[in-house]
C-alpha cells in the first residue's frame, strides 16, 4: 500500500520514487501537457528527488491506485514561508483530478507545512489551467512578458498566488 502524504476520497499524493520517473517523463511530454509544462531530463527529475527544498509528488486516483499526474513543489526551506507550485501535469483531463490536486496542495501548504503563500506561474495561452487556478482561489498578480523560450518563440507567463488568510 502506498504511503500518501495527503489524500481524500478521490486522489492521493505520494512522494515520487525513481521507478516513477518513466511515468513522469511520459506525462510531461504528453501532447496535452507539453505546450504548457517545462520539459526536464530524467537526470533533472532525479536531482529533484534528492533536493530537500523540493517535493516531487505523484498524483494517484485513490480508487484505482493508478497514477493520473505529478507535481513539483519548491521552496520547502524558504524563510519567507512562500511555496512555489513549480509544476503540475495531470494526464487524465476533465475528471476533476486537477481541482482535487489543488485542494490537497493548499491543504499541504497551509495546514501541514504552515506556509503563508502558495504561488505559481502559468503560460498565458493555458486558459484551462488559469480557470482552474482561479476557481481554486488563486489571484492574478501580474504578467512576466516573454520570459519562457519554447518551440522557437518567447512566451509570457502570469503569476498567481493564494495566501493562507484566503485559504
N, C-alpha and C positions, 0 to 999 in steps of 0.2 A: 504494500500500500504506500502511496506517495505521501510525503510529509508536506502539507500545504502551509505556507506562511500566512495565507489569508484565503478564505473561501466563503461561499454562500451556497444556496441550494442549486445554483446554476453552474458556476465555474469555481475552479481552484487555481491559486497562484502558487507555484513552487519554484525553487531555485533551479536554474538551468544547469545541466550536467554536460560534461564533454560529449557524451553519446547523443545528446540532443542537438548538437551543432549542425548536423546534416539537415535536420528539420528546420532549424533557424535559417540557414542559408537558402533553403528551398522556399520558405515563406517570404523571406526578404526579397528574393528575386522573382516571386510570383508576379505575373503580368498586371494584376490589380494593385499590387503594393509597390513595385519597382519605381514607378514615376514619382512616388511620394516619400520613399524611405531610403535613407542613406545605405550604401552598399559597403559592408565590411568583408574582409577576408576571414577565413576560418581562424587564422592566427590572431587577428584583432579581437574576435569574439573570445578566443581562449584567454587572451590577456585580460579581457574584461571580467572573466570568471574569477580571476585571481586578484583583482583590484578591490581593496577593501572600501573604496569610495563609490563603487558601482554595485548595483543589484541587478543581475541578469535573470529574468523570470520567464518561465513557460506558463502559458495560459491553457488550462485544460477544461474541457467540457466535463463537469463533475459526474454527470450521469453515465456517460460513455467511456470515461477515463481515456479520452483522446485529446491530443494537442489541437488547439484551434488558433494559436497565435503565440507571440512572445513580446516582451517589452524590456526596456533597459531604463533604469533609474540611476541618475548620477548625482553626486553631492552629499553622500551619507555623512561625510566629515565636515560639511560646510558649517563654519562657525556662525553664520548668519541665519541658520535654520531654513535655508531655501533649497528645495529639492527639485531637480530637473527631470521631467519625463522626457528622456532623450530620444526614445524610440518606442513606437507601438505598431505592431503589424498583426492584424487579425486575418486569418486565412479564410474563414467561413463568414462571409459578409451577409448582412440582412437578418441575422438570427438573434441580435441583441447582445452578442458577446463583447463588442466594443463598449457599449454602455455599461454593462456589468463589470467589465475590467476597470473602467474609470472609477466606478463606485468603490471597488476594492482598493484601488491605488490611493484614492483620497483617504479611505479608512486607514490604510497602512501609513501614509504620510502623516496624517494629523493625530491619529489615536495611538498607533504602535510606536512610531518614531518621534512624535511630538514636534514636527516641523511646523513653521509658521506659514510657509509659502510653498506652493507646488506650481511650477511653470513649465511651459513647453514652447516650441516653435513649430509652426505648420506652414507648409508651402501655400502661397496664395491661391493656386489653382486647385487645391484639395478642399473643395467646398463641402464634401460629405463629412470629412473629419471635423472641419470648423463647426458645422452644425451640431455634431455630437458633443464637441467640447463645450459649446455654448449651452446646450441642454443640460450638461453636467455641471454647470455653474462657473465655468471659466470665463473670464472677462478679457476683452481685447485690450492690449496695452500699446501696441504700435507696430509699425512695419519696418523691417530692415530691408532696404532696397538692394536688389541684385547681389545678394550675399552668398548664394549657393550656385556653384558651377556644375551643371548637369546636362548631359546629352548635347554638349557643344553650345550651351547658352547659359546665361545667368538668370537665376530666379530669385524673386523676393519672398521673404517669409514674414509671417505675422507672429508676434509674441503674445501669448495668452497666459493667464495665471488665475489661480484661486488662492485666497488666503484663509487661514484657519477660522477667522471670525465669520467668513462667508459659508463655511462648510456646515 
